[in-house]
């Protein structure tokens, strides 16, 4: 990834990456450090709310960079049916359903090794999605996913009462 090597400046992706972002894209900020100072490790913009159609490609992409994914946590009410597990590339990935809003996806690679991704709603406009994803992958981001979607016009779903 391009950016300044100076720690005082956030590491940003090249502009060309942001212009190419479209539904079905995942952006990841992968650092080879033990400390993760930002709240989010990346962002995902699925094309639809069909988890069976969307999740396998995300898991395959993550596995390529992170190694085997064992578990994914999502808000079951945000998807059109949520199974308890899926097979991806010959491996079982368990799905956990949490009623916490659909603005994040929690990915587990190993014991206590979690990655948190901003979930951009499928019907978000391209400009708003790009802005939200760019903000989520900033190394210095300390804004929660729900607020990023509000700030960038990504129209987060209403918070359950």
Secondary structure, DSSP 8 states (H G I E B T S, - for coil): ----SSTTS-----HHHHHH--TTEEEE---SSS---SS-SEEEE-SSS-HHHHHHHHHHHHHHHH----EEEE-GGGSS---SEEEETTEEEEEEE--S-SSEEEEEEETTEEEEEEE--TT--HHHHHHHHHHHT-TT--S-HHHHHHHHT--------
